[in-house]
């Protein structure tokens, strides 16, 4: 394996690999589940349209403190601009947008590097759900130059525990390249998985942003190429399989499933739809998911986030779509009736210079968010 690691890094303590599954990033719904090799629909339900309705946003004033490191209360009665933790962006209005999920906010944070066009894309919760990994990219006009950045965040305070600005590696002995976009991310006992359109990365989370020696040295465990018609817009791990979701503009898209044990076998260099040369692994099965997918997670079936004009949406396992907040990228549920959502809306690349803002990383009352109806207003 040829690899080089560099980056701007800080770290407080290592993040152990999770024995369970967590993940999110950029892909669809419909539902995944059982099935045999070939195609078919996953799990229950189909790509959802949802019924029209209201679901208006609230404001509220929950939370206090703006600096990272200050604890934010756990009530879920909404948040004001002043109640968002972390370093405030230097741009945008000093107010928050109105959106359906806002009145159910428990806590919310800004993320660092906003002045450098950091655009968050994917989210994975840590082993004990007290920390989260956030991945994204530095926006540039050229898509090929949008290098990944990884952050580890304390979910109680918003404090940055690890920060790495470049990840470099290659499948086997191929020419090294750098991770781009970071559209999907998932954490399991093998490590931290990051998906991009043409590559799948596996990192050692304990070494991302590590101190001592070279920055980020040896944090890349392995890299795979992704060949058409498989695309790594986002990633999800479920029941020993890794699913790669494809972002497609349209009503439907697809997810390709690969057994993790087969992916990890020595000599596997590329993930593809059909083996045409040595070193390739063909997908075990496919499933239909909604188009415009941004992130995936598993909650009684495949639940996805997708872009939509106005409010970004959750598409639930039964196919019902609800508007929640602008720019939604990723969603992760915790075990105590809470859900974390990631938004790119306030990235400097997309935020109007004087427009109202949307917190980048926020926790919500899960039951109330899932009870929302219709496309909402944002």
N, C-alpha and C positions, 0 to 999 in steps of 0.2 A: 504494500500500500504506500503510495506516494502522498505525503501530506506535509503541509506547512501551516502553522497557526500563528496569527498575530492578532493584535487588537488592543483597544483601550479598556483596561480591566480594573475592577475592584471586587473584593469578595469579603464577606464576614464569616460565613460558615458554609460547608459543602451541602449540596442537596442530594440526599440518597435517592437511588432509583426506586420507583414505586413498584410494589408487587402487583398492583392492580392496573387499571387502564385509565388514562385520562387523555384528553386531547381535544383539538379543535383546530380550526383554520379556515379553510375556504370551500366547503362543498355541501352537498345537497340533502335531500330527503326523499320521500317515497318511502322506502324503508329497506333496510338491509336485513338479513336474517339468514334463513336457510336457503338451500337451493343447491343445485348441482352445477358442474361446469357448463358453461354456456351462458345464456342470458336469461333474464326473467326479472320479476319485480322483487324487491327485498322487503322482508318484514310485512307490515300491514300498511294499507293505505297507498295512495298514489300521490303524485305531485299535487300540491294543494293550491287552490285558489282562495278558499275561505269565503265567508259571507261578509257582505258589507255591513258596517255598523259604526258605532262610535268608539268609545274608549278614549276619552279625552285625557289630557295630561294634567297634572297638578304641579304645584310648585313646592310649597312647604319650606321649612327652614331647618331641616335636621342637620346635625353635625356642627362642628366648630373646629377652628384651627386650619391653617393653610400650609403650614410647613410639614414636610415629611418628618416623621418621628413622633408626631402628636397623635394620640389615639382619637379615633372618631367614634362617637356613640353608635350603638347597634340598633337603634330604633329605625323603622322603615317607613317614615312619614314624609319622605321627600328630602331634597337637598337644595340649598341656594348656592350661588356662585362662591360666596365666602366660605361655605362649608366644605368645599372640595379641597382635599389635602394635596400635598406635593407643591412643587414650584410652579407658579402660575405662568402660562405662556405670555410673552411680551406683546402679543397681537390679539386681535379679537375684542369684542365688547366685554365689559365686566358684568355680564349677565349670562344666564343659561337659556337655551332654547326650550320651548314647550314641546313635550313629546309624551306619548301614552305611559311609558314605564316610569317617568320621572317621579311621580308622586309616591311610588313604592320603593324609592331608593333608600338603602340602609347606610351606605357609605360610598364615597367616590374619590378618585385620585386623578391628578394629572400625571403624565409620564415624562421622563427627562428627554433632553435633546430635541425639544419642540422647535427651537431656533435653527436646528440643523435639518429640518424637514423630515424628522423621524415619523414614519407612518406605520402604526401597529397593525398586524395582520392575524396573529394566532395566539392562542392561550392554552396553557396546560397547568393544572393545579398540582402542587407538591404532595408528597406522601401523606402528610397529616392535614392537608388543606389549609395550612397557615401561611403558605407562600405560593406564589404563582410564577411561572415562566411566561414572559411575553416576548414574542418575536415579531420583527417587522423589517423595514428597510428605510434607507435614506433616499428620499425621492430625488430623482434626476429625470430630465426629459428623455434620456435614453434608457429604455427598460433593461437593457443588458448590463447597465452599470449600477443597478439598484441592489447594493450589497446588504446582506442580512445583518441585523443587530439583535443580540439576545440580552434580555434583562431578567433578573430574578427580583421579585418584589415581595416585601413583607405585607401581607394582606390586612394586618392590624393597623399599621402605621403609614403604609405607602413608601417606606424606606427602601432604597435600592440596595440589594444585597450582593448582586453580581451584575457586571456590565461588560459585554464583549462586542466589539464593533466589526470584526471580520472573522470568517470561518473559511478555511481553505483545505481542500483535499481532492481526491480523485478515486474513481473505481479502479481497483487493482493498480497497475503500473502506468496508467494513462497520465497525460499531462495534467498537473494540478490546476484547479480552477477554484473560484470562490462561490459560496452560497449566495443565492439571489432571492429576493422577494419574501421568502419564508411564509408562504400562504397557508401552511398547515403545520401543526405541531401536536405531538402526543408523548406522554411519559409512561413507561412501564418498567418492568424489572430489568430489561435489557439496556435501557438508557433513554435519552431524549431524542425522539424522532422528529425530523424537520423535512417537510416536503416542499419542493418547488416544481415548476413545470417539467423540467428535464432531469431532475436528480432527487434521490432520497438520501438523507443524511442520518447517521446515528452517532450521537455525542455522549460522552461521559459527563453527566450533569455536575459531578463533584469537581470537575476540572475546568468547567466553563468559567472564564473570568478568574482563574486561580492566580494566586500570588506566589512569588518565588520562582526563579528560573525564567524561562521565556513565557511571555503572556499567552495563556491558553494552550500551553504545550501539551500535545497528545490528547486533546479533548475529542478529536475526531476518531471514532472507533472504526467506522466503515462508511463507504459511499457506494451507491448504486446508480447507474444510469436508468432513465425512464424513457422507453421508446414508444412512439405512436403505434397504436391508437390509445395508449395509456397516457394519462396526464396527471401530474402531481399538484393540482391546484390546492388540494387540502388532504388531510390524512385523519384516519380514525382507527383505533385498535379495539377489537371486540372478539372475545372467545377464541383467542389464539390466531386471529387473522388480522392483517393490516389492509385497510381499504384506502385506495387512492381515488379521490373525487375529482371530477373534471368540471371546471367552470365553463359554461357555454351560455351565450346570450340566446335565449329562447325558452319555450315552456318546459323542456326536458333536457336532462343530461344523464351521465352515467357514473357509476363507481365500479372500480376493478378490485377484486379481493385476492390476496395472496396469503397462503399459510406462512406465519412468521418463521417456523422451523425450517421451511424450504428456503425462504429469503436469506436466512443466516448460514446456509450451508456453504462450505468453502467452494470457491470457484464461481459463485453466482455474481455476475457483474452488472446485468441489466434485467429490468422488469419490463415485460412486453405482453402483447396480446397473443403472439404465436412465435414459437422458437424457430429461428431460421439460421442460427449459428451457435457454436459452443459458448457457454457462459451466460446464456439467457434463461430466464424462468418465465413461463407463460402463466397468466392469471388463471386462477381456479374457477372463477365465475364472475359474472357481472350483474348489475342491478340498475334499474332506472331510478333517477333522482330528479328533483326539480332543477330547472335552469337557473342561472344567475346565483348559483350557490357560493357562499362565502365560508361557512364553517359547519362542522358536524360534531355531534356528541350522541351518546346513547342513553335514553331515558324511556324505558318501556317501549322501545323501538327507536328507530333512527330519527333524531330531531336535528333540523338544519337551520342555519341562518342564510338569508339570501338578500341581495340588494334589490331595492324597489324604490321607485321614484317617491320622494317624500320620506316616509318611514321605512327603515329596514325591517325585515320580517323574520319571525320564527315560523317555520313550517313544522307542525307537530306530527307525531307518528301516524295519526289518522288522516293527515292531509290538510287539516285546517291551518290557514295562514293568518297570523296576527301581526299588526304593526307595533313595534316596540320603541325603537329609537333610530335616529339618523346614523348612517354609516356603520351599521353593525357588521362585525367581522367574525366574532367567535363567542361561544357561550359555554359555560361549565357550571354544573350543579354541585353543591356541597351536600353533606349529609344532614344539615340542620335547616332545611327548608329555605335555603338561600340559593341564588343563582348569580354568577358573575358574568358580565357582558363586556365586550371590548368593542370600541368604536374608533374608526379612523376619521370621523367627521371633523374633528378639531385639529387634524394635522395641518401644518402651515400650507401644505400643497393644495388643500381643498377649502380651507376656512376663509371666508370673506374677511378682509382686513378689519372691519368694524362690526361684523355680525355677531349675534349671540352664539355661545359655545355649547359643546356637549362634552361631559367628562369622558376621558379616554378609557378608564377602567372603573367599573362600578358594580356594587353588590345590590341585589334587589330581593324583595319578598317573592319567592318562586311561585307560590300558589296564586298570588294576585296577578303576577305577570302572565301566567298561563291562562288565567280567566279572562284576559282582555279579549275583545271581539273586534273583528273587522280591520281595515287598513290603518285606522287611526289618523291623527293629524299631527304633522311635525313642522 
